[in-house]
Amino acid sequence: MALPGATEEVSSSGKREWRVNKKLFTWERPLRKGDLEALGDAAPSGPILAISTADLEMKEALIGSNPRVYFTTPHFDGYAAVLIRLDKIASKELKDVIVEAWLTRAPKRTAAAFLKERR
């Protein structure tokens, strides 16, 4: 909520989601039956957060950088988003990837002003 224009909402299924400019950038995403079937024994049991990524290359880079933390399911094939095991990620890294997700969805001027202030 510290990010400019960010809003927190509760989805119709009762999950929290965060938006900027009415665009989803981060959301709670527990694994569904199809996810569990696809992941099999590799399915994590802890809380899961989904974040938007700039593109599919960034998604793959995150997964490749730390597959214990970042992963995907067939549901997200072809979609620029990655799933995060919240019990496996350091708080600073989580903050950084949420900011990056916000930057992918924030209006260009808002994002530019935010980045300028961070220098």
N, CA, C and O atoms as a MOPAC input file, in Angstrom:
PM7 MOZYME 1SCF
protein

 N      0.81700 1    -1.19800 1     0.00000 1
 C      0.00000 1     0.00000 1     0.00000 1
 C      0.86400 1     1.26600 1     0.00000 1
 O      0.34700 1     2.36800 1    -0.18700 1
 N      2.16500 1     1.11400 1     0.20700 1
 C      3.06100 1     2.26800 1     0.19400 1
 C      3.35100 1     2.74600 1    -1.22200 1
 O      3.93800 1     3.81200 1    -1.40500 1
 N      2.95500 1     1.98500 1    -2.20700 1
 C      3.20500 1     2.36400 1    -3.59900 1
 C      2.11700 1     3.31400 1    -4.09200 1
 O      0.93900 1     3.09900 1    -3.80700 1
 N      2.48900 1     4.35300 1    -4.81900 1
 C      1.51100 1     5.34500 1    -5.27800 1
 C      0.36500 1     4.71200 1    -6.07200 1
 O      0.58800 1     3.93600 1    -7.00100 1
 N     -0.83800 1     5.05500 1    -5.69100 1
 C     -2.01500 1     4.59100 1    -6.41800 1
 C     -2.42400 1     3.15900 1    -6.14700 1
 O     -3.40200 1     2.68200 1    -6.72100 1
 N     -1.70000 1     2.46000 1    -5.28500 1
 C     -2.02400 1     1.06200 1    -4.99900 1
 C     -3.29200 1     0.98100 1    -4.15600 1
 O     -3.49600 1     1.76800 1    -3.23100 1
 N     -4.12800 1     0.02200 1    -4.49300 1
 C     -5.32600 1    -0.24400 1    -3.70900 1
 C     -5.36700 1    -1.71800 1    -3.36900 1
 O     -4.87600 1    -2.56000 1    -4.12100 1
 N     -5.96000 1    -2.01900 1    -2.22700 1
 C     -6.14500 1    -3.41000 1    -1.81600 1
 C     -7.62500 1    -3.71200 1    -1.88200 1
 O     -8.44900 1    -2.94000 1    -1.39300 1
 N     -7.95600 1    -4.82500 1    -2.48100 1
 C     -9.34600 1    -5.24600 1    -2.60900 1
 C     -9.45100 1    -6.70400 1    -2.19100 1
 O     -8.44700 1    -7.40500 1    -2.06400 1
 N    -10.66700 1    -7.13800 1    -1.98200 1
 C    -10.93000 1    -8.54700 1    -1.71200 1
 C    -11.74700 1    -9.06900 1    -2.88900 1
 O    -12.78600 1    -8.51200 1    -3.24200 1
 N    -11.25100 1   -10.14900 1    -3.48500 1
 C    -11.92600 1   -10.71500 1    -4.65200 1
 C    -13.23400 1   -11.38900 1    -4.23300 1
 O    -13.50800 1   -11.54800 1    -3.04300 1
 N    -14.02100 1   -11.77500 1    -5.20800 1
 C    -15.27800 1   -12.46700 1    -4.92400 1
 C    -15.04600 1   -13.80000 1    -4.22100 1
 O    -15.94300 1   -14.31500 1    -3.55400 1
 N    -13.84900 1   -14.35800 1    -4.36700 1
 C    -13.52100 1   -15.61400 1    -3.69400 1
 C    -12.89500 1   -15.38400 1    -2.31400 1
 O    -12.50400 1   -16.33800 1    -1.64100 1
 N    -12.80100 1   -14.11000 1    -1.89400 1
 C    -12.28900 1   -13.80100 1    -0.56100 1
 C    -10.78500 1   -13.63700 1    -0.46600 1
 O    -10.24600 1   -13.52900 1     0.63600 1
 N    -10.09800 1   -13.61700 1    -1.59500 1
 C     -8.63900 1   -13.46300 1    -1.60700 1
 C     -8.28200 1   -11.99200 1    -1.77600 1
 O     -8.97700 1   -11.24500 1    -2.46600 1
 N     -7.18500 1   -11.58600 1    -1.13300 1
 C     -6.72700 1   -10.20000 1    -1.27200 1
 C     -5.97700 1   -10.03200 1    -2.58500 1
 O     -5.26600 1   -10.92500 1    -3.04600 1
 N     -6.16400 1    -8.85000 1    -3.16900 1
 C     -5.46400 1    -8.51200 1    -4.40100 1
 C     -5.13900 1    -7.03000 1    -4.37700 1
 O     -5.84800 1    -6.22400 1    -3.77500 1
 N     -4.05200 1    -6.69800 1    -5.04800 1
 C     -3.57300 1    -5.32600 1    -5.07200 1
 C     -3.54000 1    -4.85200 1    -6.51300 1
 O     -3.09300 1    -5.56200 1    -7.41400 1
 N     -4.02800 1    -3.62600 1    -6.70700 1
 C     -4.14100 1    -3.04700 1    -8.04600 1
 C     -3.54200 1    -1.65300 1    -8.07100 1
 O     -3.42200 1    -0.98200 1    -7.04600 1
 N     -3.17400 1    -1.24600 1    -9.25500 1
 C     -2.80100 1     0.14300 1    -9.52100 1
 C     -3.45000 1     0.49000 1   -10.85300 1
 O     -3.36700 1    -0.27400 1   -11.81400 1
 N     -4.09800 1     1.65500 1   -10.90100 1
 C     -4.77500 1     2.06300 1   -12.12200 1
 C     -5.77700 1     0.98600 1   -12.57600 1
 O     -5.95900 1     0.74600 1   -13.77000 1
 N     -6.41200 1     0.35500 1   -11.59600 1
 C     -7.39600 1    -0.72200 1   -11.80800 1
 C     -6.79000 1    -1.98600 1   -12.41000 1
 O     -7.52100 1    -2.87600 1   -12.84500 1
 N     -5.45600 1    -2.07400 1   -12.43900 1
 C     -4.77700 1    -3.24200 1   -13.00700 1
 C     -4.16400 1    -4.06800 1   -11.88000 1
 O     -3.47900 1    -3.54200 1   -11.00200 1
 N     -4.41700 1    -5.34000 1   -11.92400 1
 C     -3.90500 1    -6.28100 1   -10.93100 1
 C     -2.39200 1    -6.41700 1   -11.06900 1
 O     -1.88000 1    -6.63200 1   -12.16800 1
 N     -1.67200 1    -6.29000 1    -9.93900 1
 C     -0.22100 1    -6.51200 1   -10.00500 1
 C      0.25400 1    -7.54800 1    -8.99600 1
 O      1.32300 1    -8.13100 1    -9.17900 1
 N     -0.49800 1    -7.78800 1    -7.95400 1
 C     -0.15300 1    -8.79200 1    -6.94900 1
 C     -1.44400 1    -9.35200 1    -6.37700 1
 O     -2.40000 1    -8.61000 1    -6.14900 1
 N     -1.47700 1   -10.66600 1    -6.14400 1
 C     -2.69200 1   -11.24400 1    -5.57700 1
 C     -2.39000 1   -12.55700 1    -4.86700 1
 O     -1.45200 1   -13.27600 1    -5.21100 1
 N     -3.22700 1   -12.85000 1    -3.85100 1
 C     -3.14200 1   -14.13600 1    -3.17600 1
 C     -3.61300 1   -15.19500 1    -4.16600 1
 O     -4.62400 1   -15.01400 1    -4.84500 1
 N     -2.87900 1   -16.29800 1    -4.24400 1
 C     -3.21600 1   -17.31800 1    -5.23100 1
 C     -2.93500 1   -18.71500 1    -4.68900 1
 O     -1.95100 1   -19.35400 1    -5.06200 1
 N     -3.82000 1   -19.18000 1    -3.79700 1
 C     -3.62000 1   -20.55900 1    -3.33200 1
 C     -3.70000 1   -21.53500 1    -4.51300 1
 O     -4.35400 1   -21.26400 1    -5.51900 1
 N     -3.03800 1   -22.64200 1    -4.36700 1
 C     -3.05900 1   -23.64100 1    -5.43800 1
 C     -4.43800 1   -24.27600 1    -5.53800 1
 O     -5.07600 1   -24.58100 1    -4.53100 1
 N     -4.87400 1   -24.46500 1    -6.75400 1
 C     -6.17200 1   -25.08600 1    -7.03100 1
 C     -5.96700 1   -26.56900 1    -7.32100 1
 O     -4.83500 1   -27.03800 1    -7.44000 1
 N     -7.04900 1   -27.28500 1    -7.43100 1
 C     -6.99300 1   -28.72800 1    -7.67400 1
 C     -6.13600 1   -29.05600 1    -8.89800 1
 O     -5.28900 1   -29.94800 1    -8.84600 1
 N     -6.36000 1   -28.33000 1   -10.00100 1
 C     -5.58100 1   -28.57000 1   -11.21800 1
 C     -4.10100 1   -28.27600 1   -11.02300 1
 O     -3.25000 1   -28.96400 1   -11.58700 1
 N     -3.78900 1   -27.25000 1   -10.22400 1
 C     -2.39100 1   -26.91900 1    -9.92600 1
 C     -1.74700 1   -28.06100 1    -9.15200 1
 O     -0.63500 1   -28.49000 1    -9.46000 1
 N     -2.45900 1   -28.54100 1    -8.15100 1
 C     -1.92900 1   -29.62700 1    -7.31400 1
 C     -1.69300 1   -30.88400 1    -8.14200 1
 O     -0.68600 1   -31.56900 1    -7.96700 1
 N     -2.61600 1   -31.18100 1    -9.03700 1
 C     -2.45000 1   -32.34900 1    -9.90800 1
 C     -1.24400 1   -32.17400 1   -10.82500 1
 O     -0.47100 1   -33.11200 1   -11.02100 1
 N     -1.08100 1   -30.99400 1   -11.37900 1
 C      0.02500 1   -30.73400 1   -12.30100 1
 C      1.37200 1   -30.76800 1   -11.59200 1
 O      2.34700 1   -31.28400 1   -12.13700 1
 N      1.43200 1   -30.22000 1   -10.37900 1
 C      2.69500 1   -30.15800 1    -9.64400 1
 C      3.03000 1   -31.44800 1    -8.92100 1
 O      4.20000 1   -31.72000 1    -8.64900 1
 N      2.02900 1   -32.23800 1    -8.61000 1
 C      2.25800 1   -33.50800 1    -7.91300 1
 C      2.97200 1   -33.30300 1    -6.59000 1
 O      2.61400 1   -32.42500 1    -5.80500 1
 N      4.00100 1   -34.13700 1    -6.34800 1
 C      4.75300 1   -34.06700 1    -5.09500 1
 C      5.52900 1   -32.76600 1    -4.93700 1
 O      5.94000 1   -32.42600 1    -3.82800 1
 N      5.73100 1   -32.04400 1    -6.01300 1
 C      6.47200 1   -30.77200 1    -5.95300 1
 C      5.59200 1   -29.60600 1    -5.50600 1
 O      6.08800 1   -28.49100 1    -5.34600 1
 N      4.31100 1   -29.84200 1    -5.30400 1
 C      3.39500 1   -28.76100 1    -4.91100 1
 C      3.74100 1   -28.26000 1    -3.51000 1
 O      3.81100 1   -29.04800 1    -2.56700 1
 N      3.95700 1   -26.95500 1    -3.37400 1
 C      4.24400 1   -26.39500 1    -2.04800 1
 C      2.98200 1   -26.36900 1    -1.19300 1
 O      1.86400 1   -26.37500 1    -1.71000 1
 N      3.17800 1   -26.34200 1     0.11800 1
 C      2.02800 1   -26.35900 1     1.01600 1
 C      1.78900 1   -25.02700 1     1.70800 1
 O      0.74600 1   -24.84700 1     2.33600 1
 N      2.70800 1   -24.10300 1     1.61400 1
 C      2.57700 1   -22.82500 1     2.30600 1
 C      1.79000 1   -21.79800 1     1.50900 1
 O      1.24000 1   -22.11200 1     0.45300 1
 N      1.73500 1   -20.56900 1     2.01600 1
 C      0.99400 1   -19.51100 1     1.33000 1
 C      1.67700 1   -19.10400 1     0.02500 1
 O      2.90300 1   -19.09400 1    -0.08200 1
 N      0.84500 1   -18.77000 1    -0.96100 1
 C      1.32600 1   -18.43600 1    -2.30700 1
 C      0.83300 1   -17.04900 1    -2.68600 1
 O     -0.32100 1   -16.69500 1    -2.44400 1
 N      1.72200 1   -16.27300 1    -3.28200 1
 C      1.37700 1   -14.96800 1    -3.81600 1
 C      1.71700 1   -14.97700 1    -5.30100 1
 O      2.74500 1   -15.52300 1    -5.70400 1
 N      0.86800 1   -14.38200 1    -6.10000 1
 C      1.15200 1   -14.23800 1    -7.53300 1
 C      1.51300 1   -12.78400 1    -7.80200 1
 O      0.95300 1   -11.87000 1    -7.19700 1
 N      2.45200 1   -12.58300 1    -8.71300 1
 C      2.81400 1   -11.22600 1    -9.12200 1
 C      2.91300 1   -11.16700 1   -10.63900 1
 O      3.27800 1   -12.14200 1   -11.29700 1
 N      2.58100 1   -10.00500 1   -11.17200 1
 C      2.77400 1    -9.76000 1   -12.59900 1
 C      4.25900 1    -9.55300 1   -12.86000 1
 O      4.98500 1    -9.01300 1   -12.02600 1
 N      4.68900 1    -9.99000 1   -14.02700 1
 C      6.05900 1    -9.72700 1   -14.45300 1
 C      6.01200 1    -8.87900 1   -15.71500 1
 O      4.98400 1    -8.81100 1   -16.38800 1
 N      7.11100 1    -8.24200 1   -16.02700 1
 C      7.15700 1    -7.36800 1   -17.20200 1
 C      6.86200 1    -8.13900 1   -18.48600 1
 O      6.22800 1    -7.61200 1   -19.40000 1
 N      7.31900 1    -9.38200 1   -18.55200 1
 C      7.13100 1   -10.20600 1   -19.73800 1
 C      7.45800 1   -11.64900 1   -19.38800 1
 O      7.81500 1   -11.95600 1   -18.25100 1
 N      7.33400 1   -12.52800 1   -20.36800 1
 C      7.60600 1   -13.95100 1   -20.13100 1
 C      9.08000 1   -14.20900 1   -19.83400 1
 O      9.41400 1   -15.13800 1   -19.09800 1
 N      9.96300 1   -13.38800 1   -20.40700 1
 C     11.39400 1   -13.55300 1   -20.14600 1
 C     11.71200 1   -13.27800 1   -18.67700 1
 O     12.50900 1   -13.99000 1   -18.06700 1
 N     11.09000 1   -12.24600 1   -18.11400 1
 C     11.30300 1   -11.94400 1   -16.69800 1
 C     10.74700 1   -13.06200 1   -15.82400 1
 O     11.35100 1   -13.42900 1   -14.81600 1
 N      9.60900 1   -13.59200 1   -16.20800 1
 C      9.03000 1   -14.72600 1   -15.48300 1
 C     10.02900 1   -15.88200 1   -15.43500 1
 O     10.29800 1   -16.43400 1   -14.36900 1
 N     10.57100 1   -16.24000 1   -16.59000 1
 C     11.52900 1   -17.34900 1   -16.66400 1
 C     12.80400 1   -17.02800 1   -15.90200 1
 O     13.39500 1   -17.91100 1   -15.28000 1
 N     13.23400 1   -15.76800 1   -15.94800 1
 C     14.44200 1   -15.37500 1   -15.21300 1
 C     14.23700 1   -15.53700 1   -13.70900 1
 O     15.13200 1   -16.02100 1   -13.01500 1
 N     13.08500 1   -15.14600 1   -13.20100 1
 C     12.81000 1   -15.30100 1   -11.77100 1
 C     12.78700 1   -16.77900 1   -11.38300 1
 O     13.39600 1   -17.18100 1   -10.39200 1
 N     12.08400 1   -17.57500 1   -12.17100 1
 C     12.00600 1   -19.00900 1   -11.86600 1
 C     13.39800 1   -19.63000 1   -11.91600 1
 O     13.75400 1   -20.43000 1   -11.05000 1
 N     14.17800 1   -19.26800 1   -12.91700 1
 C     15.52800 1   -19.79800 1   -13.04000 1
 C     16.45800 1   -19.34200 1   -11.93800 1
 O     17.37500 1   -20.06700 1   -11.55300 1
 N     16.22400 1   -18.13200 1   -11.42500 1
 C     17.11100 1   -17.59300 1   -10.38700 1
 C     16.94200 1   -18.29200 1    -9.04500 1
 O     17.89900 1   -18.41200 1    -8.28100 1
 N     15.73400 1   -18.75100 1    -8.75700 1
 C     15.49900 1   -19.40600 1    -7.46700 1
 C     14.21400 1   -20.23200 1    -7.53700 1
 O     13.16200 1   -19.77100 1    -7.09500 1
 N     14.28900 1   -21.44700 1    -8.08700 1
 C     13.09200 1   -22.27400 1    -8.23400 1
 C     12.48400 1   -22.74300 1    -6.90600 1
 O     11.36100 1   -23.24600 1    -6.88100 1
 N     13.22000 1   -22.58000 1    -5.81600 1
 C     12.62700 1   -22.88600 1    -4.49400 1
 C     11.59500 1   -21.83000 1    -4.11500 1
 O     10.65100 1   -22.11900 1    -3.38100 1
 N     11.77000 1   -20.61300 1    -4.61100 1
 C     10.87900 1   -19.49600 1    -4.28400 1
 C      9.84600 1   -19.26400 1    -5.38200 1
 O      8.65200 1   -19.15400 1    -5.10600 1
 N     10.31000 1   -19.19000 1    -6.62400 1
 C      9.45300 1   -18.83000 1    -7.75300 1
 C      9.07900 1   -20.07700 1    -8.54500 1
 O      9.91200 1   -20.95400 1    -8.77900 1
 N      7.81700 1   -20.14100 1    -8.95100 1
 C      7.38200 1   -21.27600 1    -9.76200 1
 C      6.14600 1   -20.86500 1   -10.55200 1
 O      5.63400 1   -19.75500 1   -10.41000 1
 N      5.69100 1   -21.77400 1   -11.37500 1
 C      4.49300 1   -21.52900 1   -12.16100 1
 C      3.70900 1   -22.82400 1   -12.25800 1
 O      4.17100 1   -23.87800 1   -11.82200 1
 N      2.53500 1   -22.73600 1   -12.82700 1
 C      1.69300 1   -23.90000 1   -13.08400 1
 C      1.19200 1   -23.79300 1   -14.52100 1
 O      1.28800 1   -22.72300 1   -15.12100 1
 N      0.66800 1   -24.86200 1   -15.07800 1
 C      0.13800 1   -24.78300 1   -16.44000 1
 C     -0.93200 1   -23.69300 1   -16.60800 1
 O     -1.09100 1   -23.15000 1   -17.70100 1
 N     -1.65200 1   -23.37800 1   -15.55100 1
 C     -2.66800 1   -22.31900 1   -15.61900 1
 C     -2.05900 1   -20.99400 1   -16.08500 1
 O     -2.73300 1   -20.20300 1   -16.74600 1
 N     -0.79700 1   -20.74800 1   -15.74600 1
 C     -0.12900 1   -19.49400 1   -16.08100 1
 C      0.74400 1   -19.59000 1   -17.33300 1
 O      1.49100 1   -18.65800 1   -17.62900 1
 N      0.66500 1   -20.69200 1   -18.06500 1
 C      1.42900 1   -20.81600 1   -19.31100 1
 C      1.06600 1   -19.66900 1   -20.25600 1
 O     -0.10900 1   -19.40500 1   -20.50800 1
 N      2.08700 1   -18.99900 1   -20.77000 1
 C      1.88000 1   -17.90600 1   -21.70000 1
 C      1.43500 1   -16.60400 1   -21.05900 1
 O      1.12000 1   -15.64600 1   -21.76500 1
 N      1.40400 1   -16.55400 1   -19.72400 1
 C      0.95400 1   -15.37300 1   -19.00500 1
 C      2.11800 1   -14.82000 1   -18.19700 1
 O      2.81300 1   -15.57500 1   -17.51600 1
 N      2.33700 1   -13.52600 1   -18.26400 1
 C      3.46800 1   -12.88600 1   -17.57500 1
 C      3.16100 1   -12.69300 1   -16.09300 1
 O      2.87000 1   -11.58800 1   -15.63400 1
 N      3.23600 1   -13.79700 1   -15.36600 1
 C      3.03900 1   -13.78300 1   -13.90900 1
 C      3.77100 1   -14.97900 1   -13.33700 1
 O      3.95000 1   -15.99700 1   -14.00600 1
 N      4.18400 1   -14.84200 1   -12.10600 1
 C      4.91100 1   -15.91600 1   -11.43600 1
 C      4.31300 1   -16.09900 1   -10.04300 1
 O      3.78000 1   -15.15900 1    -9.45300 1
 N      4.40900 1   -17.31200 1    -9.53400 1
 C      3.93900 1   -17.62700 1    -8.19100 1
 C      5.13000 1   -17.63800 1    -7.23900 1
 O      6.23900 1   -18.02400 1    -7.60900 1
 N      4.87700 1   -17.20800 1    -6.00900 1
 C      5.94200 1   -17.08800 1    -5.00800 1
 C      5.55200 1   -17.86200 1    -3.75700 1
 O      4.44300 1   -17.71900 1    -3.24200 1
 N      6.47500 1   -18.67900 1    -3.27800 1
 C      6.29900 1   -19.34900 1    -1.98200 1
 C      6.67500 1   -18.33800 1    -0.90200 1
 O      7.85400 1   -18.04500 1    -0.70300 1
 N      5.68400 1   -17.81600 1    -0.21600 1
 C      5.94100 1   -16.75300 1     0.75600 1
 C      6.80800 1   -17.20100 1     1.92100 1
 O      7.51400 1   -16.38600 1     2.51500 1
 N      6.76700 1   -18.47800 1     2.25200 1
 C      7.58400 1   -18.95300 1     3.37400 1
 C      9.04000 1   -19.21700 1     2.98000 1
 O      9.84300 1   -19.63700 1     3.81400 1
 N      9.37900 1   -18.97200 1     1.71000 1
 C     10.74900 1   -19.22500 1     1.23300 1
 C     11.46700 1   -17.96900 1     0.74900 1
 O     12.62500 1   -18.04800 1     0.33800 1
 N     10.80600 1   -16.81000 1     0.78900 1
 C     11.39800 1   -15.60100 1     0.23100 1
 C     11.74100 1   -14.61200 1     1.35500 1
 O     10.98200 1   -14.44800 1     2.31000 1
 N     12.88400 1   -13.97000 1     1.21800 1
 C     13.28700 1   -12.94100 1     2.18200 1
 C     12.41000 1   -11.70300 1     1.98500 1
 O     11.98200 1   -11.41200 1     0.86800 1
 N     12.14800 1   -10.98700 1     3.05500 1
 C     11.23900 1    -9.84600 1     2.98600 1
 C     11.73600 1    -8.76600 1     2.01600 1
 O     10.92600 1    -8.17300 1     1.30400 1
 N     13.03500 1    -8.49900 1     1.97300 1
 C     13.55200 1    -7.48900 1     1.04500 1
 C     13.34000 1    -7.91700 1    -0.40200 1
 O     12.95100 1    -7.10100 1    -1.23700 1
 N     13.58700 1    -9.16700 1    -0.70100 1
 C     13.38400 1    -9.65400 1    -2.06600 1
 C     11.90300 1    -9.59900 1    -2.43900 1
 O     11.55400 1    -9.25300 1    -3.56700 1
 N     11.03600 1    -9.94200 1    -1.48800 1
 C      9.60000 1    -9.86200 1    -1.74900 1
 C      9.19600 1    -8.42600 1    -2.05100 1
 O      8.44900 1    -8.17100 1    -2.99600 1
 N      9.68700 1    -7.49800 1    -1.25400 1
 C      9.38400 1    -6.08400 1    -1.49300 1
 C      9.85100 1    -5.67400 1    -2.88800 1
 O      9.12500 1    -4.99300 1    -3.61200 1
 N     11.04600 1    -6.08200 1    -3.26300 1
 C     11.59800 1    -5.72100 1    -4.56700 1
 C     10.75100 1    -6.26600 1    -5.72200 1
 O     10.49500 1    -5.54700 1    -6.68800 1
 N     10.31900 1    -7.51600 1    -5.63500 1
 C      9.53700 1    -8.08400 1    -6.74200 1
 C      8.13200 1    -7.49200 1    -6.78400 1
 O      7.53700 1    -7.39300 1    -7.85700 1
 N      7.59500 1    -7.10000 1    -5.63300 1
 C      6.28700 1    -6.43100 1    -5.63600 1
 C      6.40900 1    -5.05600 1    -6.28500 1
 O      5.53700 1    -4.65500 1    -7.05600 1
 N      7.48300 1    -4.33300 1    -5.97800 1
 C      7.70300 1    -3.03700 1    -6.62900 1
 C      7.82700 1    -3.22900 1    -8.13900 1
 O      7.24400 1    -2.46600 1    -8.90900 1
 N      8.57500 1    -4.23200 1    -8.56400 1
 C      8.71300 1    -4.50000 1   -10.00200 1
 C      7.36100 1    -4.83500 1   -10.62600 1
 O      7.06700 1    -4.39200 1   -11.73700 1
 N      6.54000 1    -5.61000 1    -9.92600 1
 C      5.20000 1    -5.93600 1   -10.43000 1
 C      4.35900 1    -4.67000 1   -10.55200 1
 O      3.65000 1    -4.47800 1   -11.54000 1
 N      4.44400 1    -3.81400 1    -9.54500 1
 C      3.71600 1    -2.54100 1    -9.57300 1
 C      4.15900 1    -1.70500 1   -10.77200 1
 O      3.32800 1    -1.11100 1   -11.45900 1
 N      5.46500 1    -1.65900 1   -11.02300 1
 C      5.99900 1    -0.88100 1   -12.15200 1
 C      5.45000 1    -1.37400 1   -13.48900 1
 O      5.30400 1    -0.58200 1   -14.42000 1
 N      5.14600 1    -2.66300 1   -13.60000 1
 C      4.61200 1    -3.20200 1   -14.85800 1
 C      3.19500 1    -2.72900 1   -15.12300 1
 O      2.74000 1    -2.75700 1   -16.26700 1
 N      2.48700 1    -2.29300 1   -14.08400 1
 C      1.07900 1    -1.92800 1   -14.22200 1
 C      0.78100 1    -0.45000 1   -13.96000 1
 O     -0.27400 1     0.04800 1   -14.35500 1
 N      1.69300 1     0.24500 1   -13.30400 1
 C      1.45900 1     1.64700 1   -12.94700 1
 C      1.47500 1     2.52600 1   -14.19300 1
 O      2.15200 1     2.21000 1   -15.17100 1
 N      0.73000 1     3.62900 1   -14.15700 1
 C      0.82600 1     4.58300 1   -15.27200 1
 C      2.27100 1     5.05200 1   -15.44100 1
 O      2.99700 1     5.18500 1   -14.45600 1
 N      2.68200 1     5.29800 1   -16.65500 1
 C      4.07700 1     5.64600 1   -16.94800 1
 C      4.56500 1     6.84900 1   -16.14700 1
 O      5.67300 1     6.82000 1   -15.61100 1
 N      3.76600 1     7.89700 1   -16.05700 1
 C      4.18400 1     9.08900 1   -15.30300 1
 C      4.33500 1     8.78600 1   -13.81100 1
 O      5.27900 1     9.24600 1   -13.17000 1
 N      3.41500 1     8.02400 1   -13.27900 1
 C      3.48000 1     7.65900 1   -11.86200 1
 C      4.73300 1     6.83500 1   -11.59200 1
 O      5.43800 1     7.06700 1   -10.61100 1
 N      5.00400 1     5.87200 1   -12.46700 1
 C      6.18100 1     5.02700 1   -12.30800 1
 C      7.46200 1     5.85000 1   -12.42300 1
 O      8.39600 1     5.66200 1   -11.64400 1
 N      7.50200 1     6.75400 1   -13.38800 1
 C      8.69400 1     7.59400 1   -13.58600 1
 C      8.94200 1     8.46500 1   -12.36600 1
 O     10.08200 1     8.59100 1   -11.91900 1
 N      7.88200 1     9.07500 1   -11.81600 1
 C      8.02500 1     9.92300 1   -10.62500 1
 C      8.49100 1     9.09600 1    -9.43600 1
 O      9.32600 1     9.55400 1    -8.65600 1
 N      7.96800 1     7.89900 1    -9.28700 1
 C      8.36800 1     7.00900 1    -8.19800 1
 C      9.85000 1     6.66200 1    -8.31200 1
 O     10.58300 1     6.73200 1    -7.32500 1
 N     10.29100 1     6.29000 1    -9.50600 1
 C     11.68800 1     5.92900 1    -9.70600 1
 C     12.61800 1     7.12000 1    -9.48800 1
 O     13.71200 1     6.96600 1    -8.94400 1
 N     12.18900 1     8.29600 1    -9.90800 1
 C     12.99600 1     9.51200 1    -9.70200 1
 C     13.17500 1     9.79700 1    -8.22400 1
 O     14.26500 1    10.18500 1    -7.80400 1
 N     12.12600 1     9.61400 1    -7.41900 1
 C     12.19900 1     9.84300 1    -5.97600 1
 C     13.11700 1     8.84200 1    -5.27500 1
 O     13.70900 1     9.15700 1    -4.24200 1
 N     13.23300 1     7.66000 1    -5.82400 1
 C     14.06100 1     6.59600 1    -5.20200 1
 C     15.53900 1     6.79600 1    -5.41800 1
 O     16.34400 1     6.16300 1    -4.73500 1
 N     15.93400 1     7.66400 1    -6.35600 1
 C     17.36200 1     7.86600 1    -6.64300 1
 C     18.06500 1     8.51600 1    -5.49600 1
 O     19.27000 1     8.75900 1    -5.56800 1

